[in-house]
Amino acid sequence: MLRNKFSIFSILITRNLLVYRSFLHFTGFLLMLSLWMSCAPAQRFPEFSGKQIHHFDMVKIGGVRQAVLINGDRTDNPVLVFLHGGPGFPMLPFEPFSESMRRLESQYTVVYWEQRGTGKSFSRRLDRKSMNMEQFISDTREVIDYVREFLNVDKVYLWGHSWGSNVGAIYASRYPETLHAYISTGQSVDPFQNERLAYEFVRDKAIQDNNPRALRQLARIDTIPENYTLQNALTIRKWVYRYGGIVYQTRDARPYVDLREIITMLTTPVYSLGVRINLLLNPYFSAEELWEDLMETNLLEQAPEIEVPVYFLVGRHDIIVSHYLAEKYFMELSAPRGKKLIWFEESAHRPFSEEKDKFLQIMKTTIPEYQIRGFSIDQIPVLP
């Protein structure tokens, strides 16, 4: 497992399984900016104070205090638990403030949980041995039980994104009695096979593009499982982004390393100074500790059947978490209550951001339709 040491001026920006935004070497200016902004109180979500449901707490989950935020516009909406990507990408400064999520909160009461080792849920006392797939599945069970009791609901919808879809699919296969349905975006299936497909994608694009720099970097990567490292994965991700396999529509309009995201993490009032410093000192924590489990994950073996309705919302151009493997898993998955794969033709890894109107319409009509009207999932029409 990779255990490189980085200075306080270095951070790895992550987005989805290992969907990391690359190394960024911070200047003293950004660190001083973080220190200067530390006077802002932590755990503030002032923009949500007008919602009918707004609740934040550090809940003891699996023996560790973890951050749970619950937002909703109506008390009678169904409950949706969101499993974020990474592992380890700070979620609270971003997703609850996005347009897609704010609009989604008019349809669902949305539960944002920052997983152990991530953001506010990191602790220096956290047992590294607890950073494993089984513990995350157990944590998910405790979070859902907490939400069911707190909101007085019998079942919830579960949405897993990227790394979160590994946890989500296994959870749904084991505990269907707690769920209305399982929903995924960026459905991960077999992370190591995914890495090989991403490598081949970048190699082919670099040859077509006559990109000697990309080819030189790929030549230094050993794709044999026991030799493949987190550093290799990060190198490939940089080029996958360059060739549109993470963000499809606006890949040419944004830099791979987005300073706005970094500044947001270092200045957000949601995080205390201690959390910000941890982001600088421990950028790889979750990815390093979960790396071996990730490389051994295979949902075709670990979650071959899910006994609740299943919805895969898949970006046609998603390479970072292979849409080919997601489709293969969908075809082989046993789902007695029904399953649907819905393609997002103008999206890569985040269809809920790139085609938000279509995503929100599906979440509003297609997904709850079977429950509201008693339809079989296979009878529900899907938007083109």
N, C-alpha and C positions, 0 to 999 in steps of 0.2 A: 504494500500500500504506500502511495506516495506521501512523503512527509517533509516537503521542502519548507524551509524557514523563510519568512518574508519580513521586511522591515515594517515599522508602523506606517510608512508612507505608501504601502502597497495594499491593494484590495482586488479580489476577484469578484467581478460583477456577474451574478448568476441569474439565469432565467430558464426554468424548467429543468428536466433531469439534466443535470449537468448542462442545462442550456445556459452556459456561462458566457458572459459578455466579454471575456478575455481579461488578461492582466492589465491593471492600470497602475502606473507608478505615480502616487500622489505627490504633489509639491507641499512644502510647508504651509503654503497659503490655505489649502483645503483643510489641513489639520487645524490651523488657527481659526478658520471659519467655523469648524465644528465646535471648538472650545468656546468661541465667542457666542455661538447660538445655544450653548448649554444652559444659559440662564432661563431659557424657555421651559416651562414645566412639562414633564413627561405625562403620558397617558391622557392626552387631551384630544378629543374628537369634537371640537366645537361645531363643525359643519353639520353634524348629525343630530343636534339637540332638538330639532323640531320634528323628528320622526316619532310615529306612534310607538315603535319599538326601537329602543336604543339602549344597549347594555354592554358594558365592558367589564371583564374580571380576569384576574390571574387565578385560574382554576387548577387545583392539584390533580394532575392527570398522570397516572403511572408513577406516583411519588415525586413528580416534578411540577412546579408551578408553571403553567402554560397560558398564553394569551388567547382569550376568546372574545371576539366582538360580534354582537348580534344586531343587525339593522333591518328594519322593515317599515313600510308605509301603512300597512293595514294589519290589524291583529288577527284577522280571519284568513290570511293568506297561508298557503302551505309552506313548510320549512325546507330549506335547501342548505345542506352542509357542503362547503367548498373545501376540497383538498388541494392545496397549492402545489406548484412545481418546485423544481430545484434539483436535489434536495438542498435546502439552505438559503434560497433566495429570500431576502426580507420582503414580506408580503404586505404588512399593515400600512406602510407609507404609500402604497400604490393601488392595489386592487379596490379597496373600499372607496377610493376617490375617483375611480375611472367612470367614464360615461356609461359604459356597458353595465357595470355593477349597480350604479345608481338607478338606472332605468329598470334593471332586474328586480330591485328592491320594491318596485311597485307591484310586482307579480308574486314574489316570494319573500318570506322572511329569511334573509341570508345570514349564514353563520360563517364567519371568517376565523379560522384557527391557525395561529402561527405555531408550527410543529416544533417538537423538542429540538433544541440545538439551533433554532432559527430566531433571529431578531430578539424580541422580548422574552422568548422561551429558551434562551441560552442561559446557562449558569456554569460558572467555573467548577461548581461541585457536581456537575452532571457526570454520571458514570459513563465512560466511553463504551463500556460493554453493553449499555442499554441502547446504543445506536445500531439497531438491527431491524430487519423487516418485521419480525414477529412482534417486537415492542411497538412499532408504529401501528400495526394492525390492532394491537391491544389498546393503544392510546386512542385510536379512532373509535373503538367500541365505547370507551369511557366518555369521550367527547359527545358522542351521539346519545348515550344514556343521560348525560348531564343536560343536554339540550331538550330531550324528550320530557324530562322532569321539569325543567325550568319553564318551558313553553307549554307544558301540559298537552303534548301530542303523542300519539301512539307510534307513528312512523314519520320518517323524513325522506326527502329525495337526497341522493348522494351524487355529487359531481366531482370526479377526479380529473385533474389536468396534469398531463405529462408524468413526472415522477409520482404525483398524487394519484394517477390512474393505475399504477402498479398496486399501491396500497388499496385503492378503492375497489378494483376488480376482485382482489383476494378477499377483502372484507365482505363485499356483496355476495360472494360465493359461499361464505361461511355463515353470515348472519342475515339472511333475506327477510326474516321476520321483523326486522327493525326498519325496513325500507319500503317506500312506494315504488321506486325505480332506481336504476343506476344509469348515470349519464357520464360520458367522457368526452374530453377534447384532448387532442394530442395523445391518443391512447398508446401507451408503451406496452410492449409485449415481451420482447427478448432483447434487453439492452446491449448485450455483446454483439448479437447479429445486427442490431441497429447500427452499431459502430462500424461494422464492416461495410454495410450498405452506404453509410455516409462517406466513408473513405473512398469507395468506388465512385460515388457521385462527384466528389470533389476532383478526383483524378481525371475522370472523363471530361468534366467542365474545364479543367486546367489545360488539358491537351487541346480541346477545341479552341480555347481562348489563347493558346500559346503563352501560358503563364509560367515562366521558369521558376519564379519565386515560390509559387504554390507547390510545384512539382519537387523542388529541392526539399521543402519542408516535409512533404509526404514521404519522400525517400528515406527520411530518418525515422519513420514510424514503423514499429514492429507490430503487426496485427495478430501475432500468436497470442492466445488468451493470457498465458502466464506472464507475458512480457508487455502487454498493453497497459498503459498507465493513464492516470487522470490527465497528466500533461499532454499526452497524445490526443486525448479526447478534446482538450481545449484548443489545440492547434487545428484540428479538423473543424470544430465549431466556428472558428473565425472564418474559414473559407466557405462553409455551408451558408453562413450569413451573407457573405459576399455574393454568392450565387443564388440567393433568393429562397433558400430552404428553411428559413426561420421566419422572416418577415417577407411577404411576397409583394404587396402592393407598394410599399414605401421604402424598399430596401436601398434605393439610390438617394433618398432624401434625408436619411439619418446616418450618422456615423456608427460604426460597429461599437465603439466605446462612447457611450452617451454621457457627457459630463452632467447633463441635467438630472439624470437619475442619481448620480453620485452625490450631487449637491443636495438633492431631495433627501437622501438617506442621512446625510450628515447634518441637516438643519431641521428635519421634521420635528415638531413638538410631540409627536407620538412616541419618540424614543428619548430616553435619558442619555446623559453623557456617557454612562457606563456601557449602554448598548452600542452607541456609536463607536466607542473605542474598541469594543469587541469586534465590530465589523471590520475594523482596520487590522486588528491583531490576529483574528481567527477566520479569515475569509474562506478557508477550505474546510472548516470543521466538519460539517455534515457530509459533504461529498467524500472527504477522506475516510471518515468512519463508516460510511455506508457503501464504499466502493466495491468491496468484495461481494456483499449481498446483491448489489445491483448487477454485477457481472454474472451472477449465478441465477438471476431471476428468469423464469420462463412461464408466462401465464398459460400457455397451452397445457402445461403440466400442473401448475399450481391453482388455476381457476378455470377448469374446463367446462364448468356448468354454473350458471347464475339463475336462480329461481325467482327473479323479479324481472319486469320489463327492462330491456337494455337498449340504450340509445348511444351510438357512436356518431359524434359530429366531427367529421374529418376534413382537414384542409387538403385539397388536391395536391398542393405543392409542398406539403410537410415532408422534409427530409430529416430534420434533426431528431424527430421521433417518427420513424418511417410509416408513411401511409400505406405502403405495401404490406408491412407486417400487421398493421391494424386491420386491414381488409382480410388478410389470411386468418387472423384470430377471430374476426367476426364470423367468417364463413364456417369455421370449425367449432365455434362456441355453441354449446347446448343451452338454450334459453326457453324452457317450457312455457313461460308467460309471454314470449314473443321478443323480437329484437328488430331494430332498424338501424341501418347505416345511412347517414345523410351526408352527402358531399358538399363541401364549400369550394366552388370552383375558382374563386379569386383569393384564396387564403392559403397560408402555409401553417405555421404551428399554432396560431392563436385566432381561430375563426371568430371567437366572441369579440375580438377587437377589430379584425379586418373586415368582417361582414356582420357588423353588430345588429343591423336591422333584421336580417334574416335569422340570426341567432336568437334574438329576442322574440321574434314571431314564433319560432319553433318552440321556445321555452314557454310561451304563453298559450299556444293552441295544441300543437302536436303532442307534446309530452304529457300534459295532464288529461288529454282527451279520453284515453281509455278508462281513466278513473272516474271522470265526471259523467260520461254517458254510457259506460259499461261496454264500450267497444273492445273487440280483440285488437291488440296492438297491430296485427297484420292488416286490419281493415282501415287504419288511420291514414288518410292521405298525407303526403309529404310535399312541401313546397318545392318547386323546381330549382 
